[in-house]
Amino acid sequence: ASGSSSAWLIHNSDSGFGSKDVQNLQRAIEDWKDPSVREPDKKTFLYMVLKNHRHLDGLAKLLSNSAIDLRGGTALILDDEADQAGLNTKPKAADSSTTYKRIARVRNALPHHTYLQYTATPQAPLLIALDDMLSPAFAELVQPGDGYTGGQTFFGLGASQGLVHAIPEHELFGSGELPDEPPESLLTAMRAFFVGSAVASVRKQPRPCSMLMHPSRGQQDHRQYVAWVQAIISRWTSGLRSKDDAERTDTLDEFRPAYADLLGTEPALPPFDDLVYPLQRCVSNVHISELNSYSGDDNVDWENADNHILIGGDKLNRGFTVEGLTVTYMPRSPGEWNADTIQQRARFFGYKESYLGLCRLHLHPDVIHAYRAYVRHEEDVRSQIAEHRGKPLREWRRAFFLDAKLKPTRK
């Protein structure tokens, strides 16, 4: 299609599918089949559809409408996060899972299409039955661009020292069993975040600058962390603004170890004294967001604050982009030790090379072990797929190199 806006019709499934959408598609098909219509004037339709059975059902009904004849037309279905939601979660049952059935209905309505799956964690699509309609016929590897910092950067054999810290065993608590006082490792992580944020404010990047706290999936735990963070920030704000020199000096001294720690990975830091004012501004103006089903909000107002602390659980897993993430505090355990699930929690991967020295990961020791094992597993899978490139994927022998504690995916 040409660059003209009229060459595209973009529809979001949130708006539903009605008679007007049938007419629009019907007219477009007539143009597609009319040799007198020039190619640049033939519309390309883009349907953005939530991977939910109701939304998919609406699209299937539109495409299956008796007034629409899609024969001769071509379609591309892009399934983002293809290992989640769409796969048949009841493969041994008499009836398939609902979303899977709706995807089948959409595909059946398109006589000529390609179904392209996209994911960073392909274990589930690779391991489903070969005769499943979503078992991939081929695989292509996608390489990250320049400046990407991923598993190798943080957990590979040549990983930079000082970026990853294990949370001490005595500061790990089960969901719903948090202590009365915040663990010291949380304060350590917050100090590193605020010193790094002060540096970022001087350098003007990254902007915004964010910290992620992922204690568990429990909403009660999230609320406790919010209370802790608010109390800590209130104390530090008061100390940094105090007219009492001794109180102000004592508060600043709390941040000096964090500054020394960051020097280990970012030797070109501004002098500590140059960060005193920006540090005060970062602490007093940070925006706190609680993100879970209790909070009812999926959005972070990135534009209206330079510094953010995000606190939540599963909502901060797959597909959630944290802008300018520097410090992660995640005492959550590996749970079921599902490799793909643990990998999807790694919101701290991204294009961070320019400010990598300001990044810190404070993780459950078992999670650190899981990520190191995952890096070896991922490299093994990628090298096998690269070697098999150009051949039918059904001929590829599914044999993974995987740590004994890890399972490739959920059953």
TIMI-765315 format. One record per residue (C-alpha): residue number from 1; residue in three letters; chain; x, y, z. Coordinates in steps of 0.25 Angstrom, whole numbers, plus 2048, in hexadecimal, padded with zeros to 3 digits. Layout:
N
+-----+------+-----+-----+-----+-----+
| seq | type | mol |   u |   v |   w |
+-----+------+-----+-----+-----+-----+
| NUM |  ALA |   A |   X |   Y |   Z |
...
+-----+------+-----+-----+-----+-----+
//
This chain:
411
+-----+------+-----+-----+-----+-----+
| seq | type | mol |   u |   v |   w |
+-----+------+-----+-----+-----+-----+
|   1 |  ALA |   A | 800 | 800 | 800 |
|   2 |  SER |   A | 804 | 80E | 7FE |
|   3 |  GLY |   A | 808 | 818 | 809 |
|   4 |  SER |   A | 7FA | 81F | 808 |
|   5 |  SER |   A | 7F1 | 81D | 814 |
|   6 |  SER |   A | 7E6 | 81A | 80B |
|   7 |  ALA |   A | 7ED | 80D | 807 |
|   8 |  TRP |   A | 7EB | 807 | 815 |
|   9 |  LEU |   A | 7DF | 804 | 81D |
|  10 |  ILE |   A | 7E3 | 801 | 82C |
|  11 |  HIS |   A | 7D8 | 7FC | 835 |
|  12 |  ASN |   A | 7DA | 7F8 | 844 |
|  13 |  SER |   A | 7D1 | 7ED | 849 |
|  14 |  ASP |   A | 7CE | 7F5 | 856 |
|  15 |  SER |   A | 7C4 | 7FD | 84C |
|  16 |  GLY |   A | 7BD | 7F0 | 849 |
|  17 |  PHE |   A | 7B9 | 7EB | 83B |
|  18 |  GLY |   A | 7AC | 7F0 | 835 |
|  19 |  SER |   A | 7A5 | 7F1 | 827 |
|  20 |  LYS |   A | 7AE | 7FD | 823 |
|  21 |  ASP |   A | 7BA | 7F4 | 824 |
|  22 |  VAL |   A | 7B3 | 7EA | 81B |
|  23 |  GLN |   A | 7B1 | 7F5 | 811 |
|  24 |  ASN |   A | 7BF | 7FA | 812 |
|  25 |  LEU |   A | 7C5 | 7ED | 810 |
|  26 |  GLN |   A | 7BB | 7E9 | 805 |
|  27 |  ARG |   A | 7BF | 7F6 | 7FD |
|  28 |  ALA |   A | 7CE | 7F3 | 7FF |
|  29 |  ILE |   A | 7CC | 7E5 | 7F9 |
|  30 |  GLU |   A | 7C5 | 7EA | 7ED |
|  31 |  ASP |   A | 7D1 | 7F4 | 7EB |
|  32 |  TRP |   A | 7DB | 7E9 | 7ED |
|  33 |  LYS |   A | 7D4 | 7E0 | 7E2 |
|  34 |  ASP |   A | 7D2 | 7EC | 7D8 |
|  35 |  PRO |   A | 7DD | 7ED | 7CE |
|  36 |  SER |   A | 7DA | 7FB | 7CB |
|  37 |  VAL |   A | 7DD | 800 | 7D9 |
|  38 |  ARG |   A | 7EC | 804 | 7DB |
|  39 |  GLU |   A | 7F4 | 7FC | 7E5 |
|  40 |  PRO |   A | 7F7 | 808 | 7EE |
|  41 |  ASP |   A | 7E8 | 80B | 7EF |
|  42 |  LYS |   A | 7E5 | 7FD | 7F5 |
|  43 |  LYS |   A | 7E3 | 7FE | 804 |
|  44 |  THR |   A | 7EB | 7F5 | 80D |
|  45 |  PHE |   A | 7E3 | 7F1 | 81A |
|  46 |  LEU |   A | 7EA | 7F1 | 827 |
|  47 |  TYR |   A | 7E2 | 7EA | 832 |
|  48 |  MET |   A | 7E8 | 7EB | 840 |
|  49 |  VAL |   A | 7E1 | 7E1 | 848 |
|  50 |  LEU |   A | 7E3 | 7DD | 857 |
|  51 |  LYS |   A | 7E6 | 7CF | 859 |
|  52 |  ASN |   A | 7D9 | 7CD | 860 |
|  53 |  HIS |   A | 7CD | 7C3 | 85C |
|  54 |  ARG |   A | 7C3 | 7CE | 85A |
|  55 |  HIS |   A | 7CC | 7D7 | 852 |
|  56 |  LEU |   A | 7D0 | 7CC | 849 |
|  57 |  ASP |   A | 7C2 | 7C7 | 848 |
|  58 |  GLY |   A | 7BE | 7D5 | 843 |
|  59 |  LEU |   A | 7C9 | 7D5 | 838 |
|  60 |  ALA |   A | 7C5 | 7C6 | 834 |
|  61 |  LYS |   A | 7B7 | 7CB | 832 |
|  62 |  LEU |   A | 7BB | 7D6 | 829 |
|  63 |  LEU |   A | 7C4 | 7CE | 821 |
|  64 |  SER |   A | 7B9 | 7C3 | 820 |
|  65 |  ASN |   A | 7AE | 7CC | 81C |
|  66 |  SER |   A | 7A7 | 7C6 | 810 |
|  67 |  ALA |   A | 7A8 | 7D4 | 808 |
|  68 |  ILE |   A | 7B7 | 7D3 | 808 |
|  69 |  ASP |   A | 7BF | 7CA | 7FF |
|  70 |  LEU |   A | 7CD | 7CA | 803 |
|  71 |  ARG |   A | 7D2 | 7C0 | 7F8 |
|  72 |  GLY |   A | 7DE | 7C5 | 7F1 |
|  73 |  GLY |   A | 7E1 | 7CF | 7FC |
|  74 |  THR |   A | 7EE | 7CD | 805 |
|  75 |  ALA |   A | 7EF | 7CF | 814 |
|  76 |  LEU |   A | 7FA | 7CF | 81E |
|  77 |  ILE |   A | 7F7 | 7CC | 82C |
|  78 |  LEU |   A | 801 | 7D0 | 836 |
|  79 |  ASP |   A | 800 | 7CA | 844 |
|  80 |  ASP |   A | 808 | 7D2 | 84E |
|  81 |  GLU |   A | 80C | 7CB | 85B |
|  82 |  ALA |   A | 808 | 7BE | 853 |
|  83 |  ASP |   A | 80B | 7B5 | 85F |
|  84 |  GLN |   A | 801 | 7BB | 867 |
|  85 |  ALA |   A | 7F2 | 7BA | 867 |
|  86 |  GLY |   A | 7F0 | 7B5 | 859 |
|  87 |  LEU |   A | 7F5 | 7A7 | 85B |
|  88 |  ASN |   A | 7EC | 79C | 85E |
|  89 |  THR |   A | 7EC | 79A | 86D |
|  90 |  LYS |   A | 7E4 | 78E | 86D |
|  91 |  PRO |   A | 7EB | 785 | 863 |
|  92 |  LYS |   A | 7E7 | 778 | 869 |
|  93 |  ALA |   A | 7D8 | 77C | 86B |
|  94 |  ALA |   A | 7CD | 779 | 861 |
|  95 |  ASP |   A | 7CB | 788 | 85F |
|  96 |  SER |   A | 7D6 | 792 | 85C |
|  97 |  SER |   A | 7D8 | 79F | 865 |
|  98 |  THR |   A | 7CF | 7AB | 861 |
|  99 |  THR |   A | 7D9 | 7B5 | 85B |
| 100 |  TYR |   A | 7E0 | 7AA | 853 |
| 101 |  LYS |   A | 7D2 | 7A6 | 84D |
| 102 |  ARG |   A | 7D0 | 7B5 | 849 |
| 103 |  ILE |   A | 7DE | 7B6 | 843 |
| 104 |  ALA |   A | 7DA | 7A9 | 83A |
| 105 |  ARG |   A | 7CD | 7B0 | 836 |
| 106 |  VAL |   A | 7D5 | 7BC | 832 |
| 107 |  ARG |   A | 7DE | 7B4 | 82A |
| 108 |  ASN |   A | 7D3 | 7AC | 823 |
| 109 |  ALA |   A | 7CD | 7B9 | 81E |
| 110 |  LEU |   A | 7D9 | 7BD | 817 |
| 111 |  PRO |   A | 7DB | 7B4 | 80B |
| 112 |  HIS |   A | 7EA | 7B8 | 808 |
| 113 |  HIS |   A | 7F2 | 7BD | 814 |
| 114 |  THR |   A | 7FF | 7BC | 81C |
| 115 |  TYR |   A | 7FF | 7BA | 82B |
| 116 |  LEU |   A | 80C | 7C0 | 830 |
| 117 |  GLN |   A | 80F | 7BE | 83F |
| 118 |  TYR |   A | 818 | 7C8 | 847 |
| 119 |  THR |   A | 81E | 7C6 | 854 |
| 120 |  ALA |   A | 82A | 7C7 | 85D |
| 121 |  THR |   A | 827 | 7BA | 864 |
| 122 |  PRO |   A | 823 | 7AF | 859 |
| 123 |  GLN |   A | 824 | 7A3 | 862 |
| 124 |  ALA |   A | 815 | 7A0 | 862 |
| 125 |  PRO |   A | 813 | 7A2 | 852 |
| 126 |  LEU |   A | 81F | 799 | 850 |
| 127 |  LEU |   A | 81A | 78E | 859 |
| 128 |  ILE |   A | 80B | 78D | 856 |
| 129 |  ALA |   A | 807 | 781 | 84D |
| 130 |  LEU |   A | 80C | 781 | 83F |
| 131 |  ASP |   A | 7FE | 780 | 839 |
| 132 |  ASP |   A | 7F9 | 78B | 841 |
| 133 |  MET |   A | 7F4 | 797 | 838 |
| 134 |  LEU |   A | 7FE | 7A0 | 840 |
| 135 |  SER |   A | 80A | 798 | 83F |
| 136 |  PRO |   A | 813 | 7A0 | 837 |
| 137 |  ALA |   A | 818 | 79B | 829 |
| 138 |  PHE |   A | 825 | 7A3 | 829 |
| 139 |  ALA |   A | 82D | 7AC | 833 |
| 140 |  GLU |   A | 835 | 7B9 | 831 |
| 141 |  LEU |   A | 83D | 7C0 | 83B |
| 142 |  VAL |   A | 83C | 7CE | 83E |
| 143 |  GLN |   A | 849 | 7D5 | 842 |
| 144 |  PRO |   A | 849 | 7E1 | 84C |
| 145 |  GLY |   A | 84E | 7EF | 847 |
| 146 |  ASP |   A | 85A | 7F6 | 84C |
| 147 |  GLY |   A | 85A | 7FA | 85A |
| 148 |  TYR |   A | 852 | 7EF | 85F |
| 149 |  THR |   A | 855 | 7E9 | 86D |
| 150 |  GLY |   A | 84E | 7DB | 86F |
| 151 |  GLY |   A | 851 | 7CE | 876 |
| 152 |  GLN |   A | 860 | 7CD | 872 |
| 153 |  THR |   A | 862 | 7DB | 877 |
| 154 |  PHE |   A | 85D | 7D9 | 885 |
| 155 |  PHE |   A | 85E | 7C9 | 886 |
| 156 |  GLY |   A | 868 | 7C4 | 87C |
| 157 |  LEU |   A | 876 | 7BF | 87E |
| 158 |  GLY |   A | 87C | 7CD | 87B |
| 159 |  ALA |   A | 871 | 7D5 | 883 |
| 160 |  SER |   A | 875 | 7E2 | 889 |
| 161 |  GLN |   A | 878 | 7E0 | 898 |
| 162 |  GLY |   A | 870 | 7E9 | 8A1 |
| 163 |  LEU |   A | 863 | 7EA | 89A |
| 164 |  VAL |   A | 85C | 7DE | 8A0 |
| 165 |  HIS |   A | 85A | 7DC | 8AF |
| 166 |  ALA |   A | 854 | 7D1 | 8B7 |
| 167 |  ILE |   A | 84A | 7D5 | 8C2 |
| 168 |  PRO |   A | 84F | 7CE | 8CF |
| 169 |  GLU |   A | 847 | 7C2 | 8D3 |
| 170 |  HIS |   A | 843 | 7C8 | 8E0 |
| 171 |  GLU |   A | 83C | 7D3 | 8D8 |
| 172 |  LEU |   A | 833 | 7CA | 8D0 |
| 173 |  PHE |   A | 825 | 7C8 | 8D4 |
| 174 |  GLY |   A | 819 | 7C0 | 8CF |
| 175 |  SER |   A | 80D | 7C8 | 8C9 |
| 176 |  GLY |   A | 804 | 7CD | 8D4 |
| 177 |  GLU |   A | 810 | 7CB | 8DF |
| 178 |  LEU |   A | 817 | 7D9 | 8DE |
| 179 |  PRO |   A | 81E | 7DE | 8EA |
| 180 |  ASP |   A | 81A | 7EB | 8F1 |
| 181 |  GLU |   A | 826 | 7F2 | 8EC |
| 182 |  PRO |   A | 82C | 7F3 | 8DD |
| 183 |  PRO |   A | 838 | 7EA | 8DB |
| 184 |  GLU |   A | 845 | 7F1 | 8DA |
| 185 |  SER |   A | 847 | 7EC | 8CC |
| 186 |  LEU |   A | 83B | 7F4 | 8C7 |
| 187 |  LEU |   A | 841 | 801 | 8CD |
| 188 |  THR |   A | 84E | 7FD | 8C6 |
| 189 |  ALA |   A | 847 | 7FC | 8B9 |
| 190 |  MET |   A | 83F | 809 | 8BB |
| 191 |  ARG |   A | 84C | 811 | 8BE |
| 192 |  ALA |   A | 853 | 80C | 8B2 |
| 193 |  PHE |   A | 847 | 810 | 8AA |
| 194 |  PHE |   A | 846 | 81E | 8AF |
| 195 |  VAL |   A | 855 | 820 | 8AD |
| 196 |  GLY |   A | 854 | 81B | 89F |
| 197 |  SER |   A | 848 | 824 | 89D |
| 198 |  ALA |   A | 850 | 830 | 8A1 |
| 199 |  VAL |   A | 85B | 82C | 898 |
| 200 |  ALA |   A | 851 | 82A | 88D |
| 201 |  SER |   A | 84B | 838 | 88F |
| 202 |  VAL |   A | 858 | 83E | 88E |
| 203 |  ARG |   A | 85B | 837 | 881 |
| 204 |  LYS |   A | 84D | 838 | 87C |
| 205 |  GLN |   A | 84C | 829 | 879 |
| 206 |  PRO |   A | 845 | 820 | 87B |
| 207 |  ARG |   A | 839 | 828 | 87D |
| 208 |  PRO |   A | 830 | 823 | 883 |
| 209 |  CYS |   A | 838 | 81B | 88D |
| 210 |  SER |   A | 830 | 80F | 894 |
| 211 |  MET |   A | 831 | 805 | 89F |
| 212 |  LEU |   A | 829 | 7F8 | 89E |
| 213 |  MET |   A | 825 | 7F0 | 8AB |
| 214 |  HIS |   A | 81F | 7E3 | 8A9 |
| 215 |  PRO |   A | 81D | 7DC | 8B7 |
| 216 |  SER |   A | 813 | 7D1 | 8B3 |
| 217 |  ARG |   A | 805 | 7D0 | 8AC |
| 218 |  GLY |   A | 7FE | 7D4 | 8BA |
| 219 |  GLN |   A | 7F7 | 7E1 | 8BA |
| 220 |  GLN |   A | 7F9 | 7E2 | 8C9 |
| 221 |  ASP |   A | 808 | 7E1 | 8C7 |
| 222 |  HIS |   A | 807 | 7EC | 8BD |
| 223 |  ARG |   A | 7FF | 7F5 | 8C6 |
| 224 |  GLN |   A | 809 | 7F3 | 8D1 |
| 225 |  TYR |   A | 815 | 7F7 | 8C7 |
| 226 |  VAL |   A | 80E | 803 | 8C3 |
| 227 |  ALA |   A | 80C | 807 | 8D2 |
| 228 |  TRP |   A | 81B | 804 | 8D5 |
| 229 |  VAL |   A | 820 | 80C | 8C9 |
| 230 |  GLN |   A | 817 | 818 | 8CC |
| 231 |  ALA |   A | 81C | 818 | 8DB |
| 232 |  ILE |   A | 82B | 817 | 8D6 |
| 233 |  ILE |   A | 829 | 822 | 8CC |
| 234 |  SER |   A | 823 | 82B | 8D6 |
| 235 |  ARG |   A | 82E | 829 | 8E0 |
| 236 |  TRP |   A | 839 | 82B | 8D5 |
| 237 |  THR |   A | 832 | 837 | 8D0 |
| 238 |  SER |   A | 831 | 83D | 8DE |
| 239 |  GLY |   A | 840 | 83A | 8E1 |
| 240 |  LEU |   A | 845 | 840 | 8D3 |
| 241 |  ARG |   A | 83D | 84D | 8D5 |
| 242 |  SER |   A | 840 | 84E | 8E4 |
| 243 |  LYS |   A | 845 | 85B | 8E9 |
| 244 |  ASP |   A | 84D | 853 | 8F4 |
| 245 |  ASP |   A | 85B | 851 | 8EE |
| 246 |  ALA |   A | 85D | 844 | 8F6 |
| 247 |  GLU |   A | 850 | 83E | 8F1 |
| 248 |  ARG |   A | 852 | 842 | 8E3 |
| 249 |  THR |   A | 861 | 83C | 8E3 |
| 250 |  ASP |   A | 85C | 82F | 8E9 |
| 251 |  THR |   A | 852 | 82D | 8DF |
| 252 |  LEU |   A | 85C | 830 | 8D4 |
| 253 |  ASP |   A | 865 | 826 | 8DA |
| 254 |  GLU |   A | 85B | 81C | 8D8 |
| 255 |  PHE |   A | 85C | 81D | 8C9 |
| 256 |  ARG |   A | 86C | 81D | 8C8 |
| 257 |  PRO |   A | 86D | 80E | 8C8 |
| 258 |  ALA |   A | 863 | 80E | 8BC |
| 259 |  TYR |   A | 86C | 818 | 8B5 |
| 260 |  ALA |   A | 878 | 80F | 8B8 |
| 261 |  ASP |   A | 871 | 803 | 8B3 |
| 262 |  LEU |   A | 86D | 80A | 8A6 |
| 263 |  LEU |   A | 87C | 80F | 8A4 |
| 264 |  GLY |   A | 87F | 800 | 8A2 |
| 265 |  THR |   A | 878 | 7FF | 895 |
| 266 |  GLU |   A | 877 | 80E | 891 |
| 267 |  PRO |   A | 885 | 814 | 894 |
| 268 |  ALA |   A | 881 | 822 | 88E |
| 269 |  LEU |   A | 877 | 826 | 898 |
| 270 |  PRO |   A | 876 | 835 | 89C |
| 271 |  PRO |   A | 87C | 838 | 8A9 |
| 272 |  PHE |   A | 872 | 834 | 8B5 |
| 273 |  ASP |   A | 871 | 843 | 8B9 |
| 274 |  ASP |   A | 86C | 847 | 8AB |
| 275 |  LEU |   A | 861 | 83D | 8AD |
| 276 |  VAL |   A | 85B | 842 | 8BA |
| 277 |  TYR |   A | 851 | 84B | 8B4 |
| 278 |  PRO |   A | 84C | 842 | 8A9 |
| 279 |  LEU |   A | 84B | 837 | 8B3 |
| 280 |  GLN |   A | 842 | 83F | 8BC |
| 281 |  ARG |   A | 839 | 842 | 8B0 |
| 282 |  CYS |   A | 839 | 834 | 8AB |
| 283 |  VAL |   A | 835 | 82E | 8B9 |
| 284 |  SER |   A | 82A | 839 | 8BB |
| 285 |  ASN |   A | 824 | 838 | 8AE |
| 286 |  VAL |   A | 824 | 829 | 8AA |
| 287 |  HIS |   A | 817 | 824 | 8A5 |
| 288 |  ILE |   A | 812 | 817 | 8AC |
| 289 |  SER |   A | 809 | 80D | 8A4 |
| 290 |  GLU |   A | 802 | 801 | 8A9 |
| 291 |  LEU |   A | 7FF | 7F8 | 89D |
| 292 |  ASN |   A | 7F5 | 7EC | 8A0 |
| 293 |  SER |   A | 7E7 | 7E8 | 89E |
| 294 |  TYR |   A | 7E4 | 7EF | 8AC |
| 295 |  SER |   A | 7E9 | 7FC | 8A7 |
| 296 |  GLY |   A | 7E1 | 7FB | 89A |
| 297 |  ASP |   A | 7EB | 803 | 892 |
| 298 |  ASP |   A | 7F5 | 7FD | 887 |
| 299 |  ASN |   A | 7FA | 80B | 883 |
| 300 |  VAL |   A | 806 | 813 | 889 |
| 301 |  ASP |   A | 806 | 822 | 886 |
| 302 |  TRP |   A | 814 | 822 | 881 |
| 303 |  GLU |   A | 814 | 830 | 87C |
| 304 |  ASN |   A | 810 | 837 | 889 |
| 305 |  ALA |   A | 81C | 832 | 891 |
| 306 |  ASP |   A | 82B | 830 | 88F |
| 307 |  ASN |   A | 82C | 825 | 899 |
| 308 |  HIS |   A | 823 | 819 | 89C |
| 309 |  ILE |   A | 822 | 80E | 8A5 |
| 310 |  LEU |   A | 818 | 802 | 8A0 |
| 311 |  ILE |   A | 813 | 7F8 | 8AA |
| 312 |  GLY |   A | 80B | 7EC | 8A6 |
| 313 |  GLY |   A | 80B | 7DD | 8A2 |
| 314 |  ASP |   A | 806 | 7D6 | 896 |
| 315 |  LYS |   A | 802 | 7E2 | 88F |
| 316 |  LEU |   A | 810 | 7E6 | 88E |
| 317 |  ASN |   A | 814 | 7D9 | 887 |
| 318 |  ARG |   A | 812 | 7D6 | 878 |
| 319 |  GLY |   A | 811 | 7E2 | 86E |
| 320 |  PHE |   A | 812 | 7ED | 879 |
| 321 |  THR |   A | 81C | 7F8 | 875 |
| 322 |  VAL |   A | 823 | 7FF | 880 |
| 323 |  GLU |   A | 829 | 80C | 87B |
| 324 |  GLY |   A | 837 | 80F | 87F |
| 325 |  LEU |   A | 838 | 803 | 889 |
| 326 |  THR |   A | 845 | 804 | 891 |
| 327 |  VAL |   A | 842 | 7FC | 89E |
| 328 |  THR |   A | 83A | 7F0 | 8A0 |
| 329 |  TYR |   A | 837 | 7EA | 8AE |
| 330 |  MET |   A | 830 | 7DC | 8AC |
| 331 |  PRO |   A | 830 | 7D3 | 8B8 |
| 332 |  ARG |   A | 826 | 7CA | 8B2 |
| 333 |  SER |   A | 82A | 7BC | 8B1 |
| 334 |  PRO |   A | 82B | 7B4 | 8A4 |
| 335 |  GLY |   A | 81D | 7AD | 8A8 |
| 336 |  GLU |   A | 81B | 7A1 | 89E |
| 337 |  TRP |   A | 828 | 7A3 | 898 |
| 338 |  ASN |   A | 822 | 7A5 | 88A |
| 339 |  ALA |   A | 82D | 7AA | 882 |
| 340 |  ASP |   A | 825 | 7B3 | 878 |
| 341 |  THR |   A | 81D | 7B9 | 884 |
| 342 |  ILE |   A | 829 | 7BD | 88B |
| 343 |  GLN |   A | 830 | 7C3 | 87E |
| 344 |  GLN |   A | 823 | 7CB | 87C |
| 345 |  ARG |   A | 825 | 7D2 | 889 |
| 346 |  ALA |   A | 832 | 7D8 | 884 |
| 347 |  ARG |   A | 82D | 7E6 | 882 |
| 348 |  PHE |   A | 83B | 7EA | 885 |
| 349 |  PHE |   A | 840 | 7E6 | 877 |
| 350 |  GLY |   A | 840 | 7F0 | 86C |
| 351 |  TYR |   A | 848 | 7FB | 865 |
| 352 |  LYS |   A | 850 | 800 | 871 |
| 353 |  GLU |   A | 85F | 800 | 86C |
| 354 |  SER |   A | 860 | 80F | 86E |
| 355 |  TYR |   A | 85C | 80E | 87D |
| 356 |  LEU |   A | 85F | 800 | 880 |
| 357 |  GLY |   A | 868 | 804 | 88C |
| 358 |  LEU |   A | 85C | 80A | 893 |
| 359 |  CYS |   A | 855 | 7FD | 892 |
| 360 |  ARG |   A | 853 | 7F4 | 89E |
| 361 |  LEU |   A | 84B | 7E7 | 8A0 |
| 362 |  HIS |   A | 848 | 7E2 | 8AE |
| 363 |  LEU |   A | 842 | 7D4 | 8AC |
| 364 |  HIS |   A | 83F | 7C8 | 8B4 |
| 365 |  PRO |   A | 84B | 7BF | 8B4 |
| 366 |  ASP |   A | 843 | 7B3 | 8AD |
| 367 |  VAL |   A | 83F | 7BD | 8A2 |
| 368 |  ILE |   A | 84D | 7C1 | 89F |
| 369 |  HIS |   A | 850 | 7B2 | 89E |
| 370 |  ALA |   A | 844 | 7B1 | 894 |
| 371 |  TYR |   A | 848 | 7BC | 88C |
| 372 |  ARG |   A | 857 | 7B7 | 88A |
| 373 |  ALA |   A | 851 | 7A9 | 887 |
| 374 |  TYR |   A | 847 | 7B0 | 87D |
| 375 |  VAL |   A | 852 | 7B7 | 875 |
| 376 |  ARG |   A | 859 | 7AA | 872 |
| 377 |  HIS |   A | 84C | 7A4 | 86E |
| 378 |  GLU |   A | 848 | 7AF | 865 |
| 379 |  GLU |   A | 856 | 7AF | 85E |
| 380 |  ASP |   A | 854 | 7A0 | 85C |
| 381 |  VAL |   A | 846 | 7A1 | 856 |
| 382 |  ARG |   A | 84A | 7AD | 84D |
| 383 |  SER |   A | 857 | 7A6 | 848 |
| 384 |  GLN |   A | 84E | 79A | 845 |
| 385 |  ILE |   A | 844 | 7A2 | 83D |
| 386 |  ALA |   A | 84F | 7A9 | 836 |
| 387 |  GLU |   A | 855 | 79C | 832 |
| 388 |  HIS |   A | 847 | 797 | 82D |
| 389 |  ARG |   A | 844 | 7A3 | 825 |
| 390 |  GLY |   A | 83D | 7A1 | 818 |
| 391 |  LYS |   A | 838 | 793 | 81C |
| 392 |  PRO |   A | 82A | 78F | 820 |
| 393 |  LEU |   A | 829 | 791 | 82F |
| 394 |  ARG |   A | 821 | 784 | 831 |
| 395 |  GLU |   A | 82E | 77D | 82D |
| 396 |  TRP |   A | 836 | 784 | 839 |
| 397 |  ARG |   A | 839 | 77B | 845 |
| 398 |  ARG |   A | 833 | 781 | 851 |
| 399 |  ALA |   A | 83F | 77F | 85B |
| 400 |  PHE |   A | 842 | 78B | 864 |
| 401 |  PHE |   A | 84E | 78E | 86D |
| 402 |  LEU |   A | 847 | 792 | 87A |
| 403 |  ASP |   A | 84A | 793 | 889 |
| 404 |  ALA |   A | 844 | 787 | 891 |
| 405 |  LYS |   A | 83C | 791 | 899 |
| 406 |  LEU |   A | 836 | 798 | 88E |
| 407 |  LYS |   A | 82A | 794 | 885 |
| 408 |  PRO |   A | 829 | 79A | 877 |
| 409 |  THR |   A | 81B | 79E | 879 |
| 410 |  ARG |   A | 80E | 79C | 880 |
| 411 |  LYS |   A | 807 | 78E | 87E |
+-----+------+-----+-----+-----+-----+
//
